C-alpha cells in the first residue's frame, strides 16, 4: 500500500510531520492498520501533488497551513 519510506520533517510550527506516498490499497487489514496509525497523530490528512497521493500526520506543535507544504 505504501511502498516507500516515509518523509519525516519538522514544520515551522514545531510539529513533526510524517508523510508517505500511497500506491493503492492491498487489503482491508493493511488499510485498517494505516488508519489506526493516523488516528494516533494530533492532525492527519491527505493531499495530492504532481499526480501522486500522500497521507500525512503531525504530532505536537501548531497546526500548519497548505502554504507550509
Order of alpha helices (4+ residues) and beta strands (2+ residues): beta-beta-alpha-beta-beta
